[in-house]
Amino acid sequence: MIRHATVEVQGLPVFYREAGDPANPTLVLLHGFPSSSAMFRDLIADLADSYHLIAPDHVGFGQSAAPSVEEFGYSFDKLTEITLGLLDRLGLGRFALYIHDYGAPIGLRIASRHPERVTAIVSQSGNAYLEGFTPFWEVLFAHAKDRATHEPSVRELLTLEATRWQHTHGVPAGLLERVSPDTWMLDQAYLDRPGNKEIQLQLFWDYQFNLDGYPAFQEYFRTHRPPVLVAWGQNDEIFGADGAKAYARDLPDAEIHLLDAGHFALETHGAEIAALIRDFLGRKLS
């Protein structure tokens, strides 16, 4: 049974989903843009018999607080602080991390700053290398240098058409029927809340500073050699397959699986990813 709860962290309500016995190994699931912890709904159900699962909504997303950009300083450093505050509030001393998209710079900040707390990492399009960036990012990096000029183009990434594309690009024609329209409609409903597009524009701009953290993330990989499972959509046009393969440079023991999927691989390959995680964590955390 999945439990839904909200706790206060730094004065803000933070929503999370929880399932499984807290006596079992914990896996913290960190979602990406433009989604929420809802993207993990099936994975949580698949793994709850053997693992304790926590899936928060980042501030500005899902059911967590979404203060305006005037009220809250949106940055990936700040989202990391909030996530750590939640984990501390829940008394989670050690845990594995599942990182997707925005969840990667948040989760890898946690891992590199607190390596003793992280037991393993699962990356699904959780980029940590420059090789992972595709032409999709050209307008975003241009926006980072000149917000006023490029904001109209970047705002196109916040439309229903773009959100639907995020969920369907790279999905083989024969698997498109697995992707529920509820996924992009829910994400878009959150994006369309008053003030939320300004939140997303601020995080788009701040993303450039995540790249400054890549050397520390990679040094963490080399020094601490965390067990890493990569389960990545090989057709992802946001974070390309080269980003998955790059993990092997610093982690030769990383287990890398490229799936015939796009950016939201859980929607089409959820059972396969759950099986990979069960096998991987069963060996690495035993």
VEXDREN-2710 file (C-alpha; in Angstrom, 1 decimal):
% VEXDREN-2710
k/r/px/py/pz
1/MET/0.0/0.0/0.0
2/ILE/1.3/3.4/-1.0
3/ARG/1.1/6.1/1.7
4/HIS/0.8/9.8/0.9
5/ALA/2.1/12.4/3.4
6/THR/3.2/16.0/3.7
7/VAL/5.8/17.3/6.2
8/GLU/7.2/20.8/6.7
9/VAL/10.8/21.4/5.6
10/GLN/12.3/24.9/6.0
11/GLY/8.8/26.2/6.5
12/LEU/7.5/24.6/3.3
13/PRO/5.1/21.7/2.9
14/VAL/6.8/18.9/1.1
15/PHE/4.7/16.0/-0.2
16/TYR/6.1/12.4/-0.6
17/ARG/4.9/8.9/-1.4
18/GLU/6.0/6.1/0.8
19/ALA/5.7/2.3/0.6
20/GLY/7.2/-0.8/2.1
21/ASP/8.7/-1.8/5.4
22/PRO/11.1/0.8/6.9
23/ALA/13.2/-2.1/8.1
24/ASN/14.0/-3.0/4.5
25/PRO/16.7/-1.1/2.5
26/THR/15.5/2.4/1.5
27/LEU/15.4/3.6/-2.1
28/VAL/14.8/7.3/-2.6
29/LEU/13.2/8.2/-5.9
30/LEU/14.0/11.7/-7.3
31/HIS/11.8/12.8/-10.2
32/GLY/12.7/15.1/-13.1
33/PHE/11.1/17.9/-15.2
34/PRO/8.2/18.3/-15.8
35/SER/6.9/15.5/-13.7
36/SER/6.4/14.6/-10.0
37/SER/6.6/11.6/-7.8
38/ALA/3.6/10.3/-9.7
39/MET/6.0/9.0/-12.4
40/PHE/7.1/6.3/-9.8
41/ARG/3.6/5.1/-9.0
42/ASP/4.0/1.7/-10.6
43/LEU/7.6/1.2/-9.7
44/ILE/6.8/1.8/-6.0
45/ALA/4.1/-0.9/-6.2
46/ASP/6.5/-3.3/-7.9
47/LEU/9.2/-3.0/-5.3
48/ALA/7.4/-2.4/-2.1
49/ASP/7.5/-6.0/-1.0
50/SER/11.3/-5.9/-0.6
51/TYR/12.2/-2.2/-0.3
52/HIS/11.3/0.9/1.6
53/LEU/10.5/3.5/-0.9
54/ILE/10.3/7.3/-0.6
55/ALA/9.4/9.5/-3.5
56/PRO/9.1/13.3/-2.8
57/ASP/7.8/16.0/-5.0
58/HIS/10.4/18.8/-5.4
59/VAL/9.3/22.2/-4.3
60/GLY/7.6/23.8/-7.2
61/PHE/6.3/20.4/-8.5
62/GLY/3.5/18.1/-7.9
63/GLN/1.8/18.4/-4.5
64/SER/4.7/20.1/-2.7
65/ALA/4.6/23.8/-2.0
66/ALA/5.1/26.1/-5.0
67/PRO/5.9/29.5/-3.7
68/SER/6.4/32.2/-6.3
69/VAL/9.9/33.1/-7.5
70/GLU/9.6/36.3/-5.5
71/GLU/9.0/34.3/-2.3
72/PHE/11.6/31.5/-2.8
73/GLY/15.0/31.3/-4.4
74/TYR/14.6/28.5/-6.8
75/SER/17.9/26.7/-7.5
76/PHE/19.2/23.2/-7.6
77/ASP/21.3/23.9/-4.5
78/LYS/18.1/24.9/-2.7
79/LEU/16.1/21.9/-3.9
80/THR/19.0/19.7/-2.6
81/GLU/18.8/21.4/0.8
82/ILE/15.0/20.7/0.9
83/THR/15.5/17.1/-0.1
84/LEU/18.2/16.5/2.5
85/GLY/15.9/18.2/5.1
86/LEU/13.1/15.8/4.2
87/LEU/15.4/12.7/4.5
88/ASP/16.7/14.0/7.8
89/ARG/13.1/14.7/9.0
90/LEU/12.2/11.1/8.1
91/GLY/15.2/9.7/9.9
92/LEU/16.8/8.1/6.8
93/GLY/20.5/7.8/7.6
94/ARG/21.4/5.5/4.6
95/PHE/19.6/5.0/1.3
96/ALA/20.0/4.2/-2.3
97/LEU/19.1/6.9/-4.9
98/TYR/17.1/6.6/-8.1
99/ILE/17.8/9.7/-10.1
100/HIS/15.9/10.9/-13.2
101/ASP/16.5/14.2/-15.1
102/TYR/16.4/17.0/-12.5
103/GLY/16.7/14.3/-9.8
104/ALA/20.3/13.7/-11.0
105/PRO/21.9/17.1/-10.0
106/ILE/19.9/16.9/-6.7
107/GLY/20.8/13.3/-5.9
108/LEU/24.4/13.6/-7.0
109/ARG/24.9/16.7/-4.9
110/ILE/23.7/14.6/-1.9
111/ALA/25.9/11.6/-2.8
112/SER/29.1/13.6/-3.4
113/ARG/28.6/15.7/-0.3
114/HIS/27.5/12.7/1.9
115/PRO/29.0/9.6/0.4
116/GLU/28.6/7.6/3.6
117/ARG/24.9/7.9/3.4
118/VAL/24.4/6.5/-0.2
119/THR/24.4/2.8/-0.6
120/ALA/23.8/2.6/-4.4
121/ILE/22.6/4.7/-7.4
122/VAL/20.1/3.9/-10.1
123/SER/20.2/6.4/-13.0
124/GLN/17.4/6.6/-15.6
125/SER/18.4/9.5/-17.9
126/GLY/20.2/11.0/-14.8
127/ASN/23.0/12.9/-16.5
128/ALA/26.4/13.4/-15.0
129/TYR/28.6/13.9/-18.1
130/LEU/28.8/16.5/-20.9
131/GLU/28.4/13.7/-23.4
132/GLY/24.7/13.3/-22.4
133/PHE/23.7/16.7/-23.7
134/THR/21.8/16.7/-27.1
135/PRO/20.8/19.5/-29.4
136/PHE/17.6/19.8/-27.3
137/TRP/19.8/21.9/-24.9
138/GLU/21.0/24.5/-27.3
139/VAL/18.1/26.9/-26.7
140/LEU/18.3/26.3/-22.9
141/PHE/22.0/27.1/-22.8
142/ALA/21.4/30.2/-25.0
143/HIS/18.7/31.2/-22.5
144/ALA/21.2/30.8/-19.7
145/LYS/23.4/33.4/-21.3
146/ASP/20.6/35.8/-22.4
147/ARG/17.3/35.3/-20.7
148/ALA/15.4/38.1/-22.3
149/THR/16.2/37.2/-25.9
150/HIS/15.6/33.5/-25.6
151/GLU/12.7/33.3/-23.1
152/PRO/10.0/33.2/-25.8
153/SER/11.6/30.1/-27.3
154/VAL/12.1/28.4/-24.0
155/ARG/8.5/29.1/-23.0
156/GLU/7.6/26.7/-25.8
157/LEU/9.0/23.9/-23.7
158/LEU/6.2/24.6/-21.1
159/THR/3.3/23.9/-23.5
160/LEU/1.1/20.9/-23.7
161/GLU/2.6/19.9/-27.1
162/ALA/6.1/19.9/-25.6
163/THR/5.0/18.0/-22.5
164/ARG/3.3/15.3/-24.6
165/TRP/6.5/15.1/-26.7
166/GLN/8.6/14.5/-23.6
167/HIS/6.6/11.5/-22.8
168/THR/6.3/10.1/-26.4
169/HIS/9.5/10.9/-28.2
170/GLY/11.8/7.9/-28.7
171/VAL/9.0/5.4/-27.9
172/PRO/8.8/2.7/-30.6
173/ALA/5.5/2.8/-32.5
174/GLY/4.5/-0.6/-31.1
175/LEU/4.9/0.6/-27.5
176/LEU/3.1/4.0/-27.7
177/GLU/-0.1/2.4/-26.5
178/ARG/1.7/1.8/-23.2
179/VAL/2.0/5.5/-22.5
180/SER/-1.0/6.8/-20.7
181/PRO/-2.2/10.3/-21.8
182/ASP/-2.7/10.9/-18.0
183/THR/1.1/11.3/-17.7
184/TRP/1.4/14.4/-19.8
185/MET/-2.0/15.8/-18.9
186/LEU/-1.1/15.7/-15.1
187/ASP/2.3/17.2/-15.7
188/GLN/0.8/20.0/-17.8
189/ALA/-1.9/20.7/-15.1
190/TYR/0.9/21.4/-12.6
191/LEU/2.8/23.5/-15.1
192/ASP/-0.3/25.6/-15.9
193/ARG/-0.8/26.7/-12.3
194/PRO/-0.5/30.4/-11.8
195/GLY/3.2/31.4/-11.4
196/ASN/4.5/27.9/-12.1
197/LYS/6.0/28.7/-15.5
198/GLU/8.1/31.4/-13.9
199/ILE/9.4/28.8/-11.5
200/GLN/10.3/26.5/-14.3
201/LEU/12.0/29.4/-16.2
202/GLN/14.1/30.1/-13.1
203/LEU/15.2/26.5/-12.9
204/PHE/15.9/26.4/-16.6
205/TRP/18.3/29.3/-16.1
206/ASP/19.9/27.8/-12.9
207/TYR/20.5/24.4/-14.7
208/GLN/23.8/25.8/-16.1
209/PHE/25.4/25.7/-12.7
210/ASN/24.8/21.9/-12.4
211/LEU/27.5/21.5/-15.0
212/ASP/30.0/23.1/-12.6
213/GLY/29.3/20.2/-10.2
214/TYR/30.1/17.5/-12.8
215/PRO/33.8/17.3/-11.8
216/ALA/32.9/16.8/-8.2
217/PHE/30.3/14.1/-9.1
218/GLN/32.8/12.3/-11.3
219/GLU/35.5/12.5/-8.6
220/TYR/32.9/11.0/-6.2
221/PHE/32.4/8.1/-8.6
222/ARG/36.2/7.5/-8.9
223/THR/36.9/7.8/-5.2
224/HIS/34.0/6.1/-3.6
225/ARG/33.0/3.6/-6.3
226/PRO/29.3/3.5/-5.4
227/PRO/27.4/0.6/-7.0
228/VAL/25.6/2.1/-10.1
229/LEU/22.9/0.7/-12.3
230/VAL/22.1/2.7/-15.4
231/ALA/18.7/2.0/-17.0
232/TRP/18.4/4.6/-19.8
233/GLY/16.2/5.1/-22.8
234/GLN/18.6/4.7/-25.8
235/ASN/16.2/6.9/-27.9
236/ASP/16.2/9.8/-25.4
237/GLU/16.5/13.0/-27.3
238/ILE/17.0/15.1/-24.1
239/PHE/19.8/13.1/-22.4
240/GLY/21.3/11.0/-25.1
241/ALA/22.7/7.4/-24.7
242/ASP/26.2/8.7/-24.7
243/GLY/25.4/10.1/-21.2
244/ALA/24.6/6.6/-20.1
245/LYS/27.8/5.1/-21.6
246/ALA/30.0/7.8/-20.0
247/TYR/29.4/6.4/-16.5
248/ALA/31.8/3.6/-17.4
249/ARG/34.7/6.0/-17.7
250/ASP/34.8/6.6/-13.9
251/LEU/32.9/3.5/-12.9
252/PRO/34.1/0.5/-14.9
253/ASP/31.8/-1.8/-12.8
254/ALA/28.7/0.2/-13.6
255/GLU/25.9/-1.9/-15.0
256/ILE/24.6/-0.1/-18.0
257/HIS/21.4/-1.1/-19.8
258/LEU/20.1/0.9/-22.9
259/LEU/16.4/0.3/-23.3
260/ASP/14.4/0.8/-26.5
261/ALA/12.6/3.7/-24.9
262/GLY/12.6/7.5/-24.7
263/HIS/13.1/10.0/-21.8
264/PHE/10.3/8.5/-19.6
265/ALA/11.4/4.9/-19.9
266/LEU/9.4/3.8/-16.9
267/GLU/6.2/4.3/-18.9
268/THR/7.1/1.7/-21.4
269/HIS/9.7/-0.5/-19.6
270/GLY/8.6/-0.3/-16.0
271/ALA/8.6/-4.0/-15.5
272/GLU/12.0/-4.4/-17.0
273/ILE/13.5/-1.6/-14.9
274/ALA/11.9/-3.0/-11.7
275/ALA/13.5/-6.4/-12.5
276/LEU/16.9/-4.8/-13.1
277/ILE/16.6/-2.9/-9.8
278/ARG/15.5/-6.0/-7.8
279/ASP/18.5/-8.0/-9.2
280/PHE/21.0/-5.2/-8.8
281/LEU/20.1/-4.1/-5.2
282/GLY/19.6/-7.7/-4.2
283/ARG/23.3/-8.3/-5.0
284/LYS/24.8/-5.0/-4.0
285/LEU/22.9/-4.4/-0.7
286/SER/23.0/-8.0/0.6
END
